[in-house]
Amino acid sequence: MKDRRKIKLNPIGSDTPLYREVRRHILQCLAEGEWKPGERLPTESALAERFGVAISTVRAGVGELTAAGVLIRHQGKGTFVARHDLHTQHFRYSNIFNSRREKISTTREIVSMRKVRADRETAELLQLDPKIAPLVHRVACISRSAKAAVGVMELILPVALFPKLQQRDLKPTGENLYSVYQRVCGVTVLRMEERVSARTTDAQTAKTLKLRAGHPLLQVERVAYTFNNVPVEIRRRTYEGLQHHYLFTHDELD
């Protein structure tokens, strides 16, 4: 059973604000599975007693996690651990637009799912030990819009974190993939990093997207992270490069 004794925050000499310490300890509790997706957290007064801080300090730490989408407040009911299926739009942002400046909405067609040894690049991105050649799932997909193939997608997932994942779990049902990861394997995605690059078609991509060899492509590589900044997914999406572009909008100045 997890030790729930009082935790002494902000040791002497630390410059970290108390509310950030509260935030860090709540994240640690979530990472250890003390509170699972959909479960309610203890009251602010109970957390304040546990951490030995004022309720206002707890409120500030919880507020940051709520703003980040890790927690969700329900008026009159309390604060709950967010589930991805309750925040589908937040995690569906693809940031890919067509030539008419319309964000494209796609469905995925699973082509194959293989269990293979991670190559060096994959091991580095997922922070896996290359000496033991860990296994990963490699999933090939076609992205379709109005039934036409507009892109290809590859998912790479560590088998150690997704041991129960099957190809049937990834079939399109209206449920976003991060909800699937959370529901099937208990893996919660907290943040993502994306890198955009340009390349030209290889033979297989040209055939799938009905392009000529050497046609420009737009590629977006995403690495998704769970608690403690542990990478859990590589996602590579590739689109025709002349009629599509990537756009990210930051809504606040800070």
N, C-alpha and C positions, 0 to 999 in steps of 0.2 A: 504493500500500500504506500502511496506517495506520502512523504513527510510534509504535512501542512502546518508545521510550526511557524511562528513569526519569522519573517525574513528581515535582516538588518540591511537597509539600503544606504547608498551614498556613503561609503566608508571614508574616514578622514583622509584628506588629500585628493579626493576625487572632485573633478570639475563638472561632472555630469549632473544636470538638473534632476531633482528627485522624480519629476513626472516621467522623464525618460528612463529612469531606473525601473519605475513601475511598468512602463511600456515593455521594457526588455524582459522583465520577469513574467509578465503575462504571456508574451510570445514564447518564452521558454516552457511555460506550463502547457501551452497549446501544442508545442513541438513534442512534448512528452505524453500527449494524449490525455491530460487531466480533464480538459473540456473538449468535447468532440463537436464537429459541425452540427449546427442546429440546437445545441444545448445552451442553457442559460448560465451565465456567469454568476458568481456570488454577488450580493448587493455591494454597492460602493462602500457602505459602512463596514461590511465584513472584509472587503479587500483592504480598506484603510487600516483596520486592526491587524490584519495579517502582515502588511508591509510596514506598519508602524509610522504611517504618514497621515496627513489631513485628507478628508474626503475630497477637498478641492484638488489636491494633488492627484488622487486616483482619477478624478473626473477628467483632468487634463490628459493623463496618459491614455485612458480609455477613449477620449475624444480623438486623439491622433490615430488610434487603431480603427475607430469608426470611419474617420475620413478616408483611411486607406482601404476600406472595404473588408478588413479582417473581421471586424465585429459589426453588429447592426443593433440599433436601439429600437425597441417597440414600446411606444408610449403606454405607460401603465402596466407593462409586463416585465420590463427589464432589458438587459443587454445580452445578446446571444452571439454565438460563434456563427459567422456567415457561412452559408452554403453557396456554392457556385451556381446551383440551379435557381437561386433566388436573385442572382445578379447576372443573368445571361447576357444582357446587352454590354455590360462592362467588359466581359471577356470575349465578345464576338467582334470587337473592333479589329478589322483587318487593315484599315488605312489604305486600301487599294481602290483607285478611282479609274473610270474609263475616260475616253476622250471627250465625253459630254459632261465631265466633272461630276459624275454620279458614282457614289460608292457602290461597288459591285457586291452583290449578295450571291453566294455560291453554295452548292451542296457538294458533299464529298462522295466519291465512289471508291471503295476500297479495292485496290487491284491485287495486292498481296501483303502478307505479313510473315516475315522470316525471323528466326532467332539465330543470330550470328555473333561471332567474336568482334568486339569493338576494335576498330583501327586506331592508330595513334591520335589522329585529329579528334575523333569522337571521344576517346578516353580523356583527352585534355579538356575538351569543352564540358564534359560531364564530370570532370574531376574524379575519374576512375583510375585505379592503379593499373597501368599498362603491363606491368610485370605478370599479372595473373590473367591477362587477356579476358576481361569480363564479358559476359554475354549481354547483348542488347536486342530489343525488338526493332526491326526496320520495317516500317509500314509505308507502302507506296499507294498514293491516292491520285485520283483525277478530280480537279475542281470544275464543276459545271455551273453554267448560268444559262437559264432557259434551255437546258438539255445540251447546250454546246460546250465542248471542252475549252475552257479559257485559261487553265493553269494546271500545274502538277504540284503535288505536295508530298514531302517525305517527312515522316515522324521517326525519331530515334529515341527509345526509352530504355533505361536500365532494367534488365530483367529482375535484378535484386529488389527493386522498388515496385515492380509491376509483375509479380510472379503469377497472378491469377488472370491477367489480362488476355482475352481471346479476341480473335478477329471479329466475331459477332458483336462484341461489346462496342466496337467502333463504327458499326453501321449507322447511317444517318437516321435519327429518330426525332430530330428537333432539339435534342439535348446537346449542349456544347461539350466539347471534349474534356474540359477541365472539370465539369460536373461528373463525367464518366470516371475520370481518374480518382476523384474524391469518393464516389459511391462504390466503385468496384475494388479499389486498392488502398483507399484511405490516404491518398496523396493530395495535399492541398497546395495549389499554386498561389503564391503571394505576389510575385512580381515577374516582369519579363524584360529582356533586353533584345532589341532588334537592330540588325545591320542590313543596310540596303546596298546592293551592288548590281553591276551590269555584266552580262556575259552573252555569248552567242549560243545558238542551239546545237545540241548534240543530236545524233540521229534519232534516238528514241523520243526525245522531247519534240523534235520537228515533226515526227510522225503523229504523235498524240495531238499536238496543237495545229496540225496541218499547215506547217510553215516550211519555208525553204531553208536549206542548210545555211548556217551563218547569220540567220535573222537575229536581231537584238532581243535580249530577254531582260526582264526585271526580276531580280531575285531578292527575297526578304528572308533572312535567317534569324530565327528567334531562339533564344535560350530562356527557358522558364525555370524559376527557382521556388523552392518551398522554404520552410523554416530554416533559420541559421544559414541562409544563402547557399543551400545545397541545390545544385542544378538537377532537374528531373526530366527535362525534355529538350530535344533539339527539333525545331520545326523549320523546314525549308520549303518556301512557297515560290513558285516560278511562274511568271506571266509573260505573255507577248509584250515586248518592250516599247513599241512605238505608240500603241493605243492605250497604254495603262501607265499610271504614275502613282507614287506613294506620297501621302500627305498626312502629316501629324500636326494637330492644332493644340496648343497649350492655352487653356481657358483662363488662367490666372497669371498675374505678374507677381513674382516673388524673388 
